């Protein structure tokens, strides 16, 4: 039901928007829209109470569904009206507000919207009367028992981010698996971890995979997710791309036999560990196994599967993790239900209730962490309610787990439910970028402004709350510890899709259900496995779609230009459009008609330019592109005054290919005062008088071509007080004085700058700097020195491919907060600095592709420099195929 509450909330915010109200007033439909707004506000009063009463009551459920449908109808009418007015005036949505001419041309859309609103008003009257007819008039007369009223602000203040490293009860399993990988027969063996969903198979092997002894034992370790919707070709290509540099054209010309042979030839020279996570069928193993040669050198393949027959078919060593014991279950539960309270016993009355609840999970880790996240900071009365609702007999299968998972979903406050359901858009076993997800939430209208905070900050809190509740898991963190990417357990993904389908929130059209007819009322559509053509052939009319996300998972599956045109021509009310793998060099000009578009993502494309009509998207908040080429952007970009994030990346990072934004002409980018992200852009005339006025800019990536542009950059960035991230690619003889850098700068990347003077003397004075990365050719000097008290807050330092660096000195007291140090391919560096032994905070050291003599000095038994690093808990010294 909270989906309905969210739908109504978004509609009311739209009707209250000053710009929209001005259009409505100008076109003489204000009275009718005001009536709608008043009625939907009255409906809001009933919806929370209905949430508490609809379970088990088909009448209430039906009434809530009617409210959802009429709210959708109202939104369609308003958005269609705005679209037609904007197209008629040909100047975009903002232009139509400012012009009073051509009113006669707009009588038709005014008449149409008036007639449609009258129909909606009749539906609303019928819905209101039906409460009495169905005998549910008591809805709204009492406060519901849902916990949705708890504000996000309260959660933020009281709930620390959960640690995804919680690991209880698997210590013995881990010892067994590590022994099976490192000991025993020299032949290539398969080790399978078998068990039902939610048993913790992936959690267990993640610990094993990241074990320092295991990493040191194997020359090469790789992890590949299989899932139900797999493509053999794509999996093999993915493995090849981890090891080798091969062009897309050459890969495309290889058949499956050649791909397997290519991998096998490479692995013959290695003692390797290959993890195949979540393999479902014997056919999947048969299609991959020949790529993994047996050179009698102790190589291993590790599988996780729910199907024991798959493990037996692979002739593997079987390991079946057990369910947790009672005490282990309680320890895991406490980590989730009482976060941040290590070794503090809960009150007796809560412990008694909690142990009863945990017993009903029967030692299944996923059920325990989810129920623990649900109960975190709830009162005893709510614990008792949960205990009563769990009065079912546990069966060792995944059907019964869904009961616990659905309880956690129902407990989500209304503002989090659409955020959770949106996760069903992403393909199975796929990591999704946290920033990308939050930007989509904002585009959909799920996030509501809160005081002085940005929508992105509100979205981060929503994501952290879902993580705290164990509904989402962190996959990767940035060097500074921020959430970089996430993933969702298969069973929770299934839950999100089923709930979304029931509420007409989302339909997923994938390889598994490719022949299923589209749901005509679904507001969002996710297409996986290049099934757009199939969807088009099946499709009934779905012009009301608000989101279309297309993931061409198979590497050879590319969206063609005619299919891209279909998207832009058919769905005029889109807020979110995401396309992964499209064989296009330019977006069609029809994009300018999608006036409601707020998020546009085009990844893995051949895009070279954007049409001038892109300037007709006044509501666009995020433009995210990855391509193989320079991206030319028209000067009309200055009209996109709601733009918050404009980010362009190179498609092939392994070949160090940058995709740069080249802005045509001299647009007044300072008019886009909401801009927070601009990356990576080529310097030019647009900078003069504009860059320094982008005072909300938080992330800037810039490629500076001339000394004149560099001077403009230095003059400008000193005014960017909000700037936290700077990716500077420029030919510079030396850095400017530290006073030129913004005081809030936390993250700095230097690339191709060819600095001749030691940059550390300047950079160590930046008191808020936390992450510093030197990429290829950033520094061409022979010596580098870090003085005492320098870099007071630096947490992560990367030195990559500084080919001329010979000596690095670190004085005692320098970098007192350093946590992570990465040195890669600094081929002339003779040794680690003496002062590194005094950096007591350092907990991770990575040395990749360093000279043999350098590595010999760091050997644990007899290395003359071992004393400098022996205090560091995690040390990775290896040869890796790393591309910057």
C-alpha positions in Angstrom: 0.0 0.0 0.0 2.9 2.4 0.7 3.4 2.3 -3.0 0.1 4.0 -3.3 1.0 6.5 -0.6 4.2 7.2 -2.5 2.3 7.6 -5.8 -0.1 10.1 -4.2 2.8 12.0 -2.5 4.6 12.4 -5.8 1.4 13.5 -7.5 0.7 16.1 -4.8 4.3 17.5 -5.0 3.9 17.8 -8.8 0.6 19.7 -8.4 2.2 22.0 -5.9 5.3 22.8 -8.0 5.3 26.6 -8.7 6.3 26.2 -12.4 3.6 23.6 -13.1 1.0 25.7 -11.2 1.9 28.6 -13.4 1.3 26.6 -16.6 -2.0 25.3 -15.2 -3.2 28.8 -14.2 -2.2 30.2 -17.5 -4.3 27.6 -19.4 -7.4 28.0 -17.4 -7.6 24.6 -15.7 -6.5 25.7 -12.2 -9.9 25.2 -10.5 -10.1 21.6 -11.7 -6.6 20.8 -10.6 -7.1 22.4 -7.2 -10.1 20.1 -6.7 -7.9 17.1 -7.6 -5.2 18.2 -5.1 -7.8 18.7 -2.3 -9.3 15.2 -2.9 -6.0 13.4 -3.0 -4.9 15.2 0.2 -8.0 13.8 1.8 -7.2 10.3 0.5 -3.8 10.6 2.1 -5.4 10.6 5.5 -6.9 7.2 4.9 -3.9 5.5 3.3 -1.8 4.9 6.4 -4.7 3.4 8.3 -5.5 1.2 5.3 -1.9 -0.1 5.4 -2.5 -1.6 8.8 -5.9 -3.1 7.8 -5.5 -4.3 4.3 -3.7 -7.6 5.2 -6.3 -10.3 5.0 -9.1 -7.9 3.9 -9.7 -8.1 0.2 -12.2 -5.1 0.4 -9.5 -2.8 1.7 -6.9 -4.1 -0.7 -9.3 -3.5 -3.6 -10.1 0.1 -2.4 -6.3 0.8 -2.2 -5.9 -0.5 -5.7 -8.6 1.8 -6.9 -6.8 4.8 -5.3 -3.6 3.8 -7.0 -5.2 3.5 -10.4 -6.9 6.9 -10.2 -3.7 8.6 -9.0 -1.9 7.1 -12.0 -4.6 8.4 -14.2 -4.4 11.9 -12.8 -0.6 11.9 -13.2 -0.9 10.8 -16.8 -3.4 13.5 -17.5 -1.2 16.3 -16.0 2.0 15.0 -17.6 0.4 14.6 -21.0 -1.1 18.1 -20.8 2.3 19.6 -20.0 3.9 17.6 -22.8 1.5 18.8 -25.4 1.7 22.5 -24.3 5.5 22.3 -24.5 5.6 20.7 -27.9 3.1 23.3 -29.3 5.2 26.2 -28.1 8.5 24.6 -29.4 10.5 26.3 -26.7 10.5 23.7 -24.0 8.7 23.6 -20.7 10.4 26.7 -19.2 9.7 28.7 -22.3 6.0 27.9 -22.2 5.7 29.5 -18.8 7.2 32.8 -19.9 5.2 33.2 -23.1 1.6 34.3 -23.3 1.3 34.1 -27.0 -0.3 31.3 -29.1 -3.0 30.7 -26.5 -5.5 29.9 -29.3 -3.3 27.0 -30.4 -3.5 25.6 -26.9 -7.3 25.5 -26.6 -7.4 21.9 -27.8 -5.1 20.5 -25.0 -7.0 22.7 -22.5 -10.3 21.1 -23.6 -8.8 17.6 -23.5 -7.3 18.0 -20.0 -10.6 19.5 -18.8 -12.6 16.5 -20.1 -10.2 14.0 -18.7 -10.1 15.6 -15.3 -13.9 15.4 -15.2 -13.7 11.7 -15.8 -11.1 11.4 -12.9 -13.3 13.4 -10.6 -16.2 11.0 -11.2 -13.9 8.1 -10.4 -12.8 9.8 -7.2 -16.4 10.3 -6.1 -17.1 6.6 -6.8 -14.0 5.6 -4.8 -15.1 7.8 -1.9 -18.6 6.3 -1.9 -17.3 2.8 -2.2 -15.9 3.0 1.4 -19.4 2.9 2.7 -20.6 0.4 0.1 -17.9 -2.1 1.0 -18.3 -1.5 4.7 -14.8 -0.1 5.2 -15.8 3.4 6.2 -13.8 3.0 9.4 -10.6 3.4 7.4 -9.0 6.7 8.5 -10.6 6.9 11.9 -7.7 5.3 13.7 -4.0 5.5 13.6 -2.4 2.6 11.8 0.1 0.5 13.6 2.7 0.7 10.8 6.1 2.0 11.8 6.2 4.1 8.6 5.9 7.3 10.7 9.5 7.0 11.9 11.3 9.7 10.1 14.5 9.2 8.1 16.1 12.0 10.1 15.6 9.9 13.3 17.1 6.8 11.7 20.1 8.8 10.5 20.8 10.2 14.0 20.5 6.9 15.8 21.6 4.1 13.5 25.2 3.5 12.5 25.9 1.9 9.1 26.0 -1.8 9.5 29.2 -3.7 8.8 28.9 -6.1 5.9 31.8 -8.0 7.5 29.6 -9.7 10.1 30.7 -13.3 10.0 29.4 -15.8 12.6 29.6 -19.5 12.8 31.6 -20.3 9.7 35.0 -20.3 11.2 35.3 -24.1 10.9 33.9 -24.1 7.4 36.4 -21.5 6.4 39.3 -23.6 7.8 38.1 -26.7 5.8 37.8 -24.7 2.6 41.2 -23.0 2.9 42.7 -26.4 3.4 40.9 -27.9 0.4 42.2 -25.1 -1.7 45.8 -25.1 -0.5 46.5 -28.7 0.4 45.8 -32.2 -1.0 46.2 -33.3 -4.6 48.2 -31.4 -7.1 45.7 -32.0 -9.9 43.2 -29.3 -10.7 40.3 -29.9 -8.2 36.8 -28.6 -8.0 35.5 -27.5 -4.6 31.8 -27.0 -4.3 29.9 -25.2 -1.6 26.3 -26.5 -1.7 23.2 -25.3 0.1 19.8 -23.6 0.0 19.4 -19.9 -0.7 20.2 -17.7 2.3 22.6 -20.2 3.9 25.6 -17.9 3.5 27.4 -19.7 0.7 28.6 -16.5 -0.9 29.5 -14.8 2.4 31.6 -17.9 3.3 33.5 -18.1 0.0 34.1 -14.3 0.0 35.9 -14.7 3.3 37.9 -17.6 1.8 38.6 -15.7 -1.4 39.9 -12.7 0.4 42.1 -14.7 2.9 45.7 -13.5 2.7 47.1 -17.0 2.8 44.9 -18.0 -0.2 45.9 -14.9 -2.1 49.6 -15.6 -1.6 49.2 -19.3 -2.6 47.7 -18.7 -6.0 49.2 -16.7 -8.9 45.8 -15.7 -10.1 42.5 -15.4 -8.4 39.3 -14.5 -10.3 35.6 -14.4 -9.3 32.8 -14.8 -11.8 29.0 -14.6 -11.1 26.9 -17.1 -13.1 23.2 -16.7 -12.1 20.2 -18.2 -13.8 20.3 -15.8 -16.7 23.8 -16.4 -18.0 25.5 -16.2 -21.4 28.4 -18.6 -22.0 30.0 -16.2 -24.4 29.7 -13.3 -22.1 31.2 -15.2 -19.2 34.1 -16.4 -21.2 34.7 -12.9 -22.6 34.6 -11.5 -19.1 37.3 -13.9 -18.0 39.4 -13.0 -21.0 39.1 -9.3 -20.3 40.3 -9.8 -16.7 43.6 -11.3 -18.1 44.3 -10.0 -21.5 44.0 -7.0 -23.8 42.0 -8.0 -26.9 40.0 -5.8 -29.1 36.2 -6.1 -29.3 36.5 -6.9 -33.0 38.8 -9.9 -32.4 36.7 -11.2 -29.6 33.6 -11.0 -31.8 35.3 -13.1 -34.4 36.1 -15.9 -31.9 33.7 -18.9 -31.4 33.2 -20.5 -28.0 35.9 -23.1 -28.6 38.5 -20.3 -29.4 37.5 -18.3 -26.4 37.9 -21.3 -24.1 41.2 -22.2 -25.7 42.5 -18.6 -25.2 41.7 -18.7 -21.5 43.2 -22.2 -21.2 46.5 -21.1 -22.8 46.8 -18.2 -20.4 46.0 -20.3 -17.3 48.4 -23.0 -18.2 51.2 -20.7 -17.0 49.5 -20.1 -13.6 48.4 -21.7 -10.4 45.0 -20.3 -10.4 41.9 -20.1 -8.3 38.6 -19.6 -10.3 35.4 -18.9 -8.3 32.1 -19.6 -10.1 29.4 -18.1 -7.8 25.8 -19.2 -8.1 25.9 -21.8 -10.8 22.5 -23.4 -11.4 22.9 -26.1 -14.1 25.1 -28.9 -15.2 25.1 -27.4 -18.7 26.7 -24.2 -17.3 29.6 -26.2 -15.9 30.0 -28.2 -19.1 30.1 -25.0 -21.1 33.0 -23.5 -19.0 35.1 -26.4 -17.7 37.4 -26.8 -20.7 38.7 -23.3 -20.1 40.3 -24.4 -16.8 43.3 -26.6 -17.6 44.8 -29.2 -15.3 48.6 -28.6 -15.2 49.1 -30.6 -12.1 50.2 -27.5 -10.2 47.5 -27.3 -7.5 45.0 -25.0 -9.3 41.5 -25.0 -8.0 37.9 -24.1 -9.2 35.4 -23.3 -6.5 31.6 -23.4 -7.1 28.6 -22.3 -5.2 25.3 -23.9 -6.1 21.9 -24.7 -4.7 21.8 -27.8 -6.7 23.8 -30.8 -5.3 23.5 -32.6 -8.7 25.6 -29.8 -10.3 28.3 -30.3 -7.7 28.3 -34.1 -8.2 28.3 -33.7 -11.9 31.5 -31.5 -11.6 33.2 -34.3 -9.7 33.9 -31.9 -6.9 34.9 -32.0 -3.3 31.6 -31.3 -1.6 31.2 -28.9 1.3 27.7 -28.2 2.7 27.7 -25.4 5.3 25.6 -26.3 8.3 22.8 -24.2 9.8 23.9 -22.0 12.7 23.7 -23.2 16.3 21.5 -21.4 18.8 24.3 -19.3 20.3 25.7 -18.5 16.9 22.3 -17.5 15.7 21.9 -15.2 18.7 25.3 -13.6 18.2 24.5 -12.9 14.5 21.1 -11.5 15.5 22.5 -9.2 18.1 24.9 -7.7 15.6 21.9 -6.6 13.5 19.3 -5.9 16.1 21.7 -4.0 18.5 24.3 -2.4 16.1 27.2 -0.7 17.7 26.6 -2.4 21.1 29.4 -5.0 21.1 29.4 -7.2 24.2 26.5 -5.3 25.7 23.6 -7.6 26.7 20.1 -6.5 25.7 17.4 -6.1 28.5 16.1 -9.4 29.8 12.6 -8.9 28.4 14.0 -8.3 24.9 16.5 -11.1 25.1 13.7 -13.5 26.0 11.5 -12.4 23.1 14.5 -12.2 20.7 15.7 -15.8 21.4 12.1 -17.0 20.6 12.2 -15.1 17.3 15.7 -16.3 16.4 14.7 -19.9 17.1 12.0 -19.6 14.5 14.8 -18.8 11.9 16.2 -22.3 12.5 19.8 -21.2 12.0 19.4 -19.7 8.5 21.7 -16.7 8.3 19.7 -14.6 5.7 16.6 -15.0 7.8 18.4 -14.0 11.0 20.1 -10.8 9.6 16.9 -9.7 7.9 14.8 -10.2 11.1 17.5 -8.5 13.1 17.5 -5.5 10.8 13.7 -5.3 11.1 13.8 -5.3 14.9 16.7 -2.8 15.3 15.5 -0.1 17.7 11.9 -1.2 17.9 10.0 -1.2 21.2 9.2 -4.4 23.1 5.5 -4.2 21.9 6.6 -4.4 18.3 8.9 -7.3 19.1 5.9 -9.2 20.5 3.9 -8.5 17.3 6.7 -9.9 15.2 6.9 -13.0 17.4 3.2 -13.7 17.0 3.4 -13.2 13.2 6.2 -15.8 13.0 4.1 -18.7 14.3 4.7 -21.0 11.4 6.5 -24.3 11.0 9.9 -23.9 9.3 10.6 -26.1 6.3 14.1 -26.4 4.9 13.2 -24.7 1.6 13.0 -21.2 0.2 9.3 -20.8 0.2 9.1 -20.3 4.0 12.0 -17.9 4.1 9.8 -15.5 2.0 7.6 -15.0 5.1 10.4 -13.4 7.1 11.5 -11.4 4.0 8.0 -10.1 3.4 7.7 -9.1 7.0 10.8 -6.9 6.6 9.4 -5.4 3.4 6.0 -4.6 5.1 7.9 -2.9 8.0 9.7 -0.5 5.7 8.4 3.1 6.0 6.5 4.3 3.0 9.4 6.4 1.7 11.7 3.3 1.5 9.3 0.9 -0.2 9.5 2.3 -3.7 13.3 2.6 -3.2 13.5 -1.1 -2.4 11.2 -2.1 -5.2 13.3 -0.2 -7.7 16.1 -2.7 -7.1 14.1 -5.2 -9.1 15.2 -3.3 -12.2 18.8 -4.6 -12.0 19.7 -8.0 -13.5 20.3 -10.9 -11.2 23.8 -11.0 -9.5 24.6 -7.6 -10.8 26.3 -4.9 -8.7 24.8 -1.5 -9.1 26.5 1.8 -8.4 25.2 3.6 -5.4 25.3 7.0 -7.0 23.5 5.8 -10.1 20.8 4.3 -8.0 20.3 7.4 -5.8 20.2 9.6 -9.0 17.4 7.3 -10.4 15.5 7.5 -7.1 15.7 11.3 -7.3 14.6 11.4 -10.9 11.6 9.2 -10.0 10.6 11.6 -7.2 11.1 9.1 -4.4 13.3 11.5 -2.5 11.9 14.5 -0.7 13.9 17.6 0.0 14.8 17.8 3.7 16.0 21.2 5.1 19.3 22.3 3.6 20.3 18.8 2.6 20.7 17.9 -1.1 18.5 15.1 -2.6 21.7 13.1 -2.9 22.3 13.3 0.8 18.7 12.2 1.5 19.2 9.3 -0.9 22.4 8.2 0.8 20.5 8.0 4.1 17.8 5.9 2.4 20.4 3.5 1.1 22.1 3.3 4.4 18.8 2.5 6.1 18.2 -0.4 3.6 21.7 -1.7 4.4 21.1 -1.4 8.1 17.9 -3.4 7.6 19.9 -6.0 5.7 17.7 -5.5 2.6 20.8 -4.4 0.6 24.4 -5.5 0.9 27.5 -3.3 0.3 29.7 -4.8 -2.6 32.5 -2.2 -2.8 33.6 0.9 -0.9 35.7 3.7 -2.2 39.2 4.4 -0.9 37.7 6.9 1.5 35.2 4.3 2.8 32.1 5.6 1.1 29.6 3.1 -0.4 30.6 2.6 -4.1 28.4 -0.3 -5.2 25.8 -2.6 -3.8 24.0 -5.9 -4.6 20.9 -7.6 -3.4 20.4 -11.3 -2.5 18.5 -13.3 -5.1 15.6 -14.0 -2.7 15.2 -10.4 -1.8 15.4 -9.5 -5.5 12.6 -12.0 -6.1 10.6 -10.4 -3.4 11.1 -6.9 -4.8 10.0 -8.1 -8.3 6.9 -9.9 -7.0 5.8 -7.0 -4.8 6.4 -4.5 -7.6 4.4 -6.5 -10.1 1.5 -6.8 -7.7 1.4 -3.0 -7.3 1.8 -2.3 -11.0 5.1 -0.6 -10.0 7.5 -2.5 -12.3 7.6 -5.3 -14.8 10.8 -7.2 -15.6 11.0 -8.6 -19.1 14.0 -11.0 -19.1 15.3 -14.2 -20.6 13.3 -16.2 -18.1 9.9 -14.6 -18.8 10.6 -13.3 -22.3 7.3 -14.6 -23.7 5.2 -13.1 -20.9 2.9 -10.3 -22.2 3.6 -6.9 -20.9 1.6 -5.5 -18.0 -0.4 -2.7 -19.6 -0.6 -0.7 -16.3 3.0 -1.1 -15.1 4.8 2.2 -14.7 8.3 0.9 -15.1 9.9 -1.6 -17.5 13.2 -3.4 -17.2 14.4 -5.3 -20.2 17.3 -7.8 -19.9 19.0 -10.0 -22.5 18.3 -7.8 -25.6 14.6 -8.5 -25.6 13.4 -5.1 -26.7 12.4 -6.4 -30.2 10.4 -9.2 -28.5 8.8 -6.7 -26.1 7.8 -4.5 -29.1 6.2 -7.4 -30.8 4.2 -8.4 -27.7 3.5 -4.9 -26.5 0.1 -3.4 -26.1 0.0 0.4 -25.8 2.2 1.5 -22.9 2.7 5.2 -23.4 2.4 5.9 -19.7 5.8 4.3 -18.8 7.9 6.5 -16.5 11.1 4.4 -16.5 12.7 2.1 -19.1 15.9 0.4 -18.2 17.6 -1.8 -20.8 20.5 -4.1 -19.9 21.9 -6.0 -22.8 23.8 -8.4 -20.7 25.2 -10.5 -23.6 28.3 -8.8 -25.0 27.3 -9.3 -28.6 23.8 -7.9 -28.0 23.7 -4.2 -29.0 20.6 -2.0 -29.3 20.3 -0.7 -32.8 19.5 2.8 -33.9 15.9 2.0 -35.0 15.2 0.5 -31.5 16.6 3.6 -29.8 14.4 5.7 -32.0 11.4 3.6 -30.9 12.2 4.4 -27.3 12.3 8.1 -27.9 9.2 8.2 -30.0 7.0 5.9 -28.0 7.3 6.9 -24.4 6.8 10.6 -24.1 6.3 10.7 -20.3 9.6 9.0 -19.3 11.5 10.3 -16.3 14.3 7.7 -16.4 15.9 6.1 -19.5 18.9 3.8 -19.2 20.4 1.9 -22.1 23.4 -0.5 -21.7 25.1 -1.4 -25.0 23.8 0.6 -27.9 25.3 0.7 -31.4 24.7 4.4 -32.0 27.0 7.4 -32.6 24.4 10.1 -32.0 21.2 10.3 -30.1 18.1 10.9 -32.2 16.8 14.5 -32.2 13.5 13.2 -30.9 15.1 13.1 -27.5 14.2 16.8 -27.2 10.5 15.8 -26.9 11.0 13.9 -23.6 10.4 17.0 -21.6 9.8 15.0 -18.4 13.1 13.2 -18.6 15.2 13.5 -15.4 17.8 10.7 -15.8 19.4 9.7 -19.0 22.1 7.0 -19.0 23.8 5.6 -22.1 26.6 3.2 -21.2 28.8 1.1 -23.5 28.0 3.0 -26.6 29.7 4.6 -29.6 28.3 8.0 -28.9 30.2 10.9 -30.5 27.8 13.7 -30.2 24.5 14.9 -28.6 21.9 16.7 -30.7 21.1 20.4 -30.1 17.6 19.3 -29.1 19.1 18.0 -25.9 18.7 21.6 -24.7 14.9 21.1 -24.7 15.1 18.9 -21.6 14.7 21.5 -18.9 14.0 18.9 -16.2 17.0 16.6 -16.8 19.0 16.1 -13.6 21.5 13.4 -14.6 23.3 12.8 -17.9 25.6 9.7 -17.7 27.5 8.4 -20.8 30.2 5.9 -21.4 31.7 5.8 -24.9 34.8 5.0 -26.9 35.1 8.5 -28.3 35.1 12.2 -27.6 31.6 13.4 -26.9 30.7 16.7 -28.5 28.1 18.6 -26.6 26.1 21.5 -28.2 26.0 24.9 -26.6 22.3 24.4 -25.9 23.3 22.5 -22.8 23.1 25.9 -21.0 19.3 25.6 -21.2 19.3 22.5 -19.0 19.0 24.5 -15.8 18.0 21.6 -13.6 21.2 19.5 -14.5 22.9 18.2 -11.4 25.2 15.5 -12.7 27.0 15.4 -16.1 29.4 12.5 -16.1 31.2 10.9 -19.1 33.6 8.0 -18.8 35.7 6.0 -21.2 34.2 2.6 -22.1 37.5 0.7 -22.0 39.5 1.6 -18.9 41.8 -1.3 -19.5 43.2 0.5 -22.5 43.3 3.8 -20.7 40.9 5.3 -23.2 39.4 8.5 -21.9 36.0 9.8 -23.2 36.1 13.5 -22.9 33.3 16.0 -23.1 34.0 18.7 -25.8 31.7 21.6 -25.3 31.0 23.6 -28.5 30.9 27.4 -28.5 30.8 29.4 -25.4 27.7 28.4 -23.5 26.9 30.1 -20.2 27.3 27.1 -18.0 27.1 29.4 -14.9 23.3 29.4 -15.6 23.2 25.8 -14.5 23.6 26.7 -10.8 22.5 23.2 -9.7 25.5 21.5 -11.3 27.3 19.2 -8.8 29.2 16.8 -11.1 31.1 17.7 -14.3 33.5 15.0 -15.5 35.5 14.6 -17.6 35.4 17.8 -19.7 37.9 19.3 -22.0 39.1 22.8 -21.2 38.1 25.6 -23.5 36.4 29.0 -24.0 33.4 27.9 -21.9 35.6 28.1 -18.7 36.2 31.9 -18.8 33.7 33.6 -16.5 31.7 30.5 -15.9 33.7 27.8 -14.1 34.3 29.9 -11.0 30.6 30.6 -10.7 29.6 26.9 -10.5 29.6 27.2 -6.7 27.6 24.0 -6.1 30.1 21.9 -8.0 31.3 18.9 -5.9 33.1 16.8 -8.4 35.2 18.1 -11.3 37.2 16.1 -13.9 39.0 18.2 -16.4 41.5 17.8 -19.2 43.5 21.0 -19.5 45.2 21.5 -22.9 46.9 24.9 -22.7 48.7 27.0 -20.1 46.1 29.7 -20.6 43.4 27.3 -19.7 45.4 26.1 -16.7 45.6 29.7 -15.4 41.8 30.1 -15.8 41.3 26.8 -13.9 43.5 28.0 -11.0 41.6 31.3 -10.9 38.3 29.5 -10.9 38.6 26.5 -8.5 39.7 28.6 -5.6 36.1 29.9 -5.6 34.5 26.4 -5.6 34.0 26.0 -1.9 31.9 22.8 -2.3 34.4 21.0 -4.5 35.4 17.7 -2.9 36.7 15.7 -5.9 39.2 16.9 -8.5 40.5 14.8 -11.3 43.1 16.9 -13.0 44.6 15.8 -16.3 47.0 18.4 -17.6 50.5 19.1 -18.7 52.0 21.1 -15.9 55.6 21.8 -14.9 54.5 22.4 -11.3 51.5 22.6 -9.1 50.1 26.0 -8.0 50.5 27.0 -4.4 48.3 25.1 -1.9 46.1 28.2 -1.4 44.7 27.7 -4.9 43.0 24.5 -4.0 39.5 24.6 -2.4 39.7 24.2 1.3 37.1 21.3 1.3 39.0 19.2 -1.3 39.1 15.6 0.0 39.9 13.6 -3.2 42.6 14.5 -5.8 43.7 12.6 -8.8 46.6 13.7 -11.1 47.2 12.2 -14.5 49.5 13.1 -17.5 50.6 16.3 -15.7 54.3 15.4 -16.0 55.2 17.4 -12.9 58.9 18.0 -12.6 59.0 19.4 -9.0 58.0 17.2 -6.1 54.3 17.7 -5.6 54.2 16.5 -2.0 55.5 19.8 -0.6 52.4 21.5 -1.9 49.8 18.7 -1.4 50.8 17.7 2.1 49.5 21.2 3.2 45.9 20.3 2.1 44.4 19.7 5.5 41.2 18.0 4.4 42.7 15.8 1.7 41.8 12.1 2.3 42.5 10.4 -1.1 45.5 11.2 -3.3 46.1 9.3 -6.6 49.1 9.7 -8.9 48.3 8.1 -12.2 50.7 7.5 -15.2 53.0 10.4 -16.1 51.7 12.6 -13.3 55.2 13.0 -11.8 58.5 12.6 -13.7 60.9 13.4 -10.9 63.3 11.0 -9.3 62.6 11.9 -5.6 59.6 12.4 -3.5 59.4 13.4 0.2 56.7 13.6 2.8 57.5 15.8 5.8 56.5 15.5 9.5 52.9 16.6 10.2 52.2 16.5 6.4 48.9 15.0 5.1 47.2 15.1 8.5 44.0 13.4 7.2 45.2 11.4 4.2 43.7 7.9 4.3 44.5 6.5 0.9 47.6 7.0 -1.4 48.0 5.5 -4.8 51.3 5.7 -6.8 50.7 4.2 -10.2 53.2 3.9 -13.0 55.6 6.6 -11.9 58.4 5.1 -14.0 61.2 7.6 -13.0 60.7 7.6 -9.3 63.7 6.2 -7.5 63.5 7.4 -3.9 60.6 8.1 -1.6 61.2 9.5 1.9 58.6 9.7 4.7 59.5 11.5 7.9 58.2 10.2 11.2 54.8 11.9 12.0 53.8 12.2 8.3 50.5 10.7 7.1 49.2 9.9 10.7 45.8 8.7 9.3 46.9 6.6 6.4 44.9 3.4 6.0 45.7 2.2 2.4 48.8 2.4 0.3 49.0 1.2 -3.3 52.2 1.2 -5.4 51.9 -0.1 -8.9 54.6 -0.4 -11.6 57.0 2.1 -10.1 59.9 0.2 -11.8 62.8 2.3 -10.6 61.7 2.6 -6.9 64.5 1.0 -4.9 62.8 0.5 -1.6 60.0 1.5 0.7 60.6 4.6 2.9 62.0 4.1 6.4 59.3 6.2 7.9 56.6 3.8 6.8 57.2 1.7 9.9 55.9 4.6 12.0 52.6 4.8 10.2 50.7 2.7 12.7 47.3 3.3 11.1 48.2 1.6 7.9 46.1 -1.6 7.5 46.4 -2.4 3.8 49.4 -2.4 1.6 49.3 -3.4 -2.1 52.4 -3.7 -4.2 51.7 -4.7 -7.8 54.1 -5.5 -10.6 57.1 -4.2 -8.7 60.7 -5.2 -9.5 62.1 -8.5 -8.2 64.8 -6.8 -6.1 62.2 -4.5 -4.5 60.0 -7.5 -3.6 63.0 -9.5 -2.3 63.7 -6.8 0.3 60.1 -7.4 1.7 60.2 -11.2 2.2 59.0 -12.2 5.6 61.9 -14.5 6.2 65.1 -12.5 5.7 64.0 -9.5 3.7 66.0 -6.5 4.8 62.9 -4.2 4.7 60.4 -6.5 6.3 60.5 -4.6 9.6 59.0 -1.6 7.8 55.8 -3.4 7.0 55.4 -6.2 9.5 52.8 -4.2 11.5 50.4 -4.0 8.5 47.6 -6.6 8.8 46.9 -7.0 5.0 49.8 -7.1 2.5 49.3 -8.0 -1.1 52.5 -8.4 -3.2 51.7 -9.7 -6.6 51.8 -9.4 -10.4 48.5 -8.2 -11.8 47.2 -7.1 -15.2 46.2 -3.6 -14.0 45.2 -0.8 -16.4 44.8 2.7 -15.1 
